[in-house]
Every structure is written in structure tokens, then in C-alpha cells.
């Protein structure tokens, strides 16, 4: 199965949640009790959805769940990490 670049959760937040509700970034930030700058960074893909933000989103909008937001963020982060090289040394028990 081919891997693809998962959407940043901020893109989903802006396009699939805020836009259909007719909410501006400022209005949504007020409901979430976060700064406009914080929410804008997430929506523009320059910030991540933390556990706290995921729970805020769940409490304000009901759906999707905090777990769902975190799964989207994790999938996005992991895909991008896998595109690069991670400097590690594999463990080999017989090499000891």
C-alpha cells in the first residue's frame, strides 16, 4: 500500500469545520479561549494540534473527538518524519 502525504489537521479544521459553520478564525479562537495567532498557526500548518487543543475542539464543536484530532496530527507528523533520515543505530543482540 502506497503512503501518501496526510493533510495537516489545521487544513481540515479550517476547511471542513470552520468554513461550513461560517466561523472566522477570530470567532473560533474566542470560543476555544485561545489567541487568534495560535489558531491561525494551526490552520496555516505552522502549528500542531496538541492534546489540549484537541480537547478544546471537542468541547466546543462536539465532533470530531479529541482522539480523532490527535490521530490526524500523529499521522501527519509520522509521515513527514518517515520522509527524512533518522540517525539511529539498530539494536542487534548478537553483536554484543
Residue pairs with C-beta under 8 A, 6 or more apart in sequence:
3 79
3 82
4 79
5 79
5 80
6 72
6 75
6 76
6 79
7 72
7 76
8 45
8 76
9 42
9 48
9 49
9 69
9 72
9 73
9 76
10 41
10 42
10 43
10 44
10 45
10 47
10 49
11 43
11 45
12 72
13 42
13 43
13 49
13 57
14 25
14 43
17 57
17 61
18 24
18 25
18 28
18 43
23 31
25 36
25 39
25 40
25 43
26 36
28 39
28 60
29 35
29 36
29 38
29 39
29 40
31 60
32 39
32 53
32 56
32 57
32 60
33 56
34 53
34 56
38 47
41 47
42 48
42 49
42 53
48 73
48 77
49 57
49 69
49 70
49 72
49 73
51 66
51 70
53 69
54 66
54 67
54 69
54 70
54 73
55 66
57 64
57 66
57 69
58 64
58 65
58 66
58 69
